[in-house]
Amino acid sequence: MKKTMMVLLAVLLLVALPMPASAETWVGLDFTLEIPEGFYQLGPELEEEDPAWALAGVSDPSARLREYDEMGVLVNLIPKEGKANISVMQKESDTTKRVHDLTLLSEEERTELLDKMTQSENPDVAITKGWQESGQNLFFWIQLDAGGNQEMHERLYGTIKNGHSLSIDLYNGEEPISQEQTELLLDLVDSVTFTQILEKPEPDVAGAYSSLALVALLLIAVIAPIIYVPVRGKIDKKKKAQLAEQLSEYHKTHGSNQVDGEAVFINSTDCTKEAIHHFSIYHAYFKNVGELIFGMLLCLIMVVSAFLMKTEWWMRLAAAGVTVYYAYKIISMPNNIEKIQRKVFGRGMSETAHFSFYPEAFRVSGIQSANVLPYFQITDVRRRGQYFYLYYGPDNAYMIDQYGFSRGEFEDFEKFIREKTGKQ
C-alpha cells in the first residue's frame, strides 16, 4: 500500500512540474528555426483571403504583403496575446555578398560594419548594439529606443551567412522591450541552424574585366564622335578654304567664264527628287562605309558583351541606349542628307544640270549660275549605278547621268574625268 502511494505521489509531482512548450520547426532554404507556441504565423505565401490575417489583427493583408516583399520577410510572428511583432527577414546586397559570412571578418572589420549599420542623425533615437554568439553562429544585435512625439522600441538580431543577411526583428511599438521579450528573441536566435554552409566564392576576375571592357567600349562610343566630328570638320573646312583660294587665283588668271578649246563631252542630267534620293542613300551608306561598319561593329560588340557577360544593369541600359541612338542616326542619315541636297539643287533656275567638259576645265549651268571650274575642284569621283558623282566638297557632288551625254560616250568620259582629276 505504501509503495502504491509513493508511485501515485511521484506521478502527481511530475504532472505538477511545468512542461516545456512544444515548438514548431520552420524550414527555410538554408536554415531552420524553432517557433514556439502562442504565435500566428504570417508570411508572403499566405493568401489574402486566409482567416489568419483577421485572427492576427491585420486589417489590410495586401499592404502587409507588399511590406513583406520590400523588407524580405520570410515569416511574421504575431503573438496571440500581446502586441509584439517579430519578423524573420532574409536579404541580399552588395555588402552581404562581399562579406559572405560574418565569422570570416576580423574583429576590426566587424566593428566597422556594425558602426555603419547603426549610424543615425536623429538625436531622439538611442541606439545600443553588441554581439551575441550562438553555437557556431555569430549575431549582432541592435536596439532602437525613440523618444519624443514618436516613441518606438525595436530590437534586432542579425547575421550574415552564405552571402545574405538573416535578421530576427522585434517591433514593440510604444512599449519598452521587456526582459521576457529579449529572452524570447535569444531563444529564436539559439534555435537557428544553418543546414547548408557555402564557401565564399572567389572574386569574379573575368566579370570585372568584362565590366571594364564594356565601360571602355561605352567611352569609345560616346567620346569618339565628340572628338572625330570636330576634327573632321576642321579638316574639311581647311580643305574648303584651300580650294576657294585656288579657285580665286584661277579665276584671276583665266576669268570666271572663259575656257579655251572645244568641249570634249557635253551632258545634261535631270536632278530629280529620285536622283537626289539615290545620291543621299549612296552618300550615307556607301561613300563612308568604313566609318559606318566601325560604328555598327562597335555597337554590336557592346550589346553582346553587355547581355552575355556578367555586367551591372546600368551598363546594359547604357549599352542599349547608345546602340539605339546610333541606330537612329544611321537610319535617319539618308533623309537628313536628302533635305540638305534638295536645298542645294533648289537654288538654281532649273532642275537640269548642264555640263560641258573641256580639256582644261568644265562649265556648269542650269542648277547654278554658269561658271567655269578647274578640275582640281573635284575632290573625289565615285560611280554608282547610272551616275557619276563628282564631289566638290565632303558632302556635295555634281551628278552625271550616263544617259545624258549628247557628245561623247560614257565609258570614254570615265577614263577622261579620272585622268583629269587624278581620282582612280
Sequence and secondary structure as in RCSB ss.txt:
>XXXX:A:sequence
MKKTMMVLLAVLLLVALPMPASAETWVGLDFTLEIPEGFYQLGPELEEEDPAWALAGVSDPSARLREYDEMGVLV
NLIPKEGKANISVMQKESDTTKRVHDLTLLSEEERTELLDKMTQSENPDVAITKGWQESGQNLFFWIQLDAGGNQ
EMHERLYGTIKNGHSLSIDLYNGEEPISQEQTELLLDLVDSVTFTQILEKPEPDVAGAYSSLALVALLLIAVIAP
IIYVPVRGKIDKKKKAQLAEQLSEYHKTHGSNQVDGEAVFINSTDCTKEAIHHFSIYHAYFKNVGELIFGMLLCL
IMVVSAFLMKTEWWMRLAAAGVTVYYAYKIISMPNNIEKIQRKVFGRGMSETAHFSFYPEAFRVSGIQSANVLPY
FQITDVRRRGQYFYLYYGPDNAYMIDQYGFSRGEFEDFEKFIREKTGKQ
>XXXX:A:secstr
 HHHHHHHHHHHHHHHS     EEEEE SSEEEEEESSEEEE TTS TT THHHHTT S HHHHHHHHHHHTEEE
EEEESSS  EEEEEEE  HHHHHH  GGGS HHHHHHHHHHHT    TTEEEEEEEEEETTEEEEEEEEEE TTS
 EEEEEEEEEETTEEEEEEEE TTS   HHHHHHHHHHHHT EES         HHHHHHHHHHHHHHHHHHHHH
HHHHHHHHHHHHHHHHHHHHHHHHHHHHH SS   S  SEEEEEE  HHHHHHHHHHIIIIITHHHHHHHHHHHH
HHHHHHHHS   HHHHHHHHHHHHHHHHHHHHHHHHHHHHHHHHHTTSS SEEEEEE SSEEEEESSSS EEEEG
GG  EEEEETTEEEEESSSS EEEEETT EEES HHHHHHHHHHHHT  
